[in-house]
Each structure stands twice: as structure tokens, then as C-alpha cells.
Amino acid sequence: MDNSVQELLDILYNMIQDAWGLPLGNERCVVERNKVLDILDEVKAKLPAELNEAKRLVAARSEFVANAKREAESMRKVAEERARQLVDETEIVRAAKEKANGILSSAESRAAELRNVANQYADDTLMRTEEAINEALSEVRQARTRFRSVSGGKSGGSMNGIVPEE
């Protein structure tokens, strides 16, 4: 099976909804235990993939910020070297200092801008991932609630109300 978490939950819900009821079973039904367990295993397997994607995005953001810092440092070093070359004459020194400060300021501004863009991108991506995970969790909780109501409201880790098919 290569279904999304939502599709898997829909399949599980339909299996329970369409399951045969037991005579005098008070909302108890018969489902294929292995099929239900396989679907639940697949749901559990897919959720960590979304978490791994969020971790990958955070790592990419960190690399992006590190590159921006390296670029700013490189620009700063270039500015310092230019300033040293112009030390001989006072007017040239003054002009060099102004230019170096401008380059450094520009580099720092650029680095800050790149950092802000990277942070916004990572935050937006993490927010969307969080929303997707919360939506999936909500769907699991809804499916569980529907399952409980179909199975007579029993809770806990047992299979009360579900008789496995043999």
C-alpha cells in the first residue's frame, strides 16, 4: 500500500463502518485483525516521515545561515584588505575606511536579510508541517472516537468489542 495517512484512516474507518455486526452484540462487529493492524502500522510508519522532513528543513535552514555568515566574513576580509592597501595617504585612508565600513555594513545587512529570509522560510515550512501533523493526529483521534462509538464506547488498549475474523 502506498496511501497517505488520510487515505489509510478513511480505509480503516470504512472497514469498521462496513464490518458485520454480531447478533445481540450491542454495536460489536467483526473486522479482519491483520488488515486493521497492517493499516495502523502503515499510519505509524508514515508519521515519522513527516517529522523527518521537518528535521531536514531545519538542517537546510542552518546550512543556509552558515553560508550567509561565510559570505559576510569573506566580504569583511575583502574590505579589510582593501583598507590596508590604502593606508599610505591620509585622504586615501579616510576614503578606504568609509568604503570598508560601507562594505562591511552592506555585508552585515545582507547577512541579516539572508538570515531573516531563511528563518521565515524555515518557520513557514515547520508551521505547515506542524499543521499537517496536527491534522493527521486530529484525524486519528476522530477515527478512534468513531471507532469507540461503533464498538460500544469501550476504551483502553484492549480489543473490546472487536471479534477478529478467523
Secondary structure, 3 states (H helix, E strand, C coil): CCCCHHHHHHHHHHHHHHCEECCCCCCCEEECHHHHHHHHHHHHHHHHHHHHHHHHHHHHHHHHHHHHHHHHHHHHHHHHHHHHHCCCCHHHHHHHHHHHHHHHHHHHHHHHHHHHHHHHHHHHHHHHHHHHHHHHHHHHHHHHHHHHHHCCCCCCCCCCCEEECC
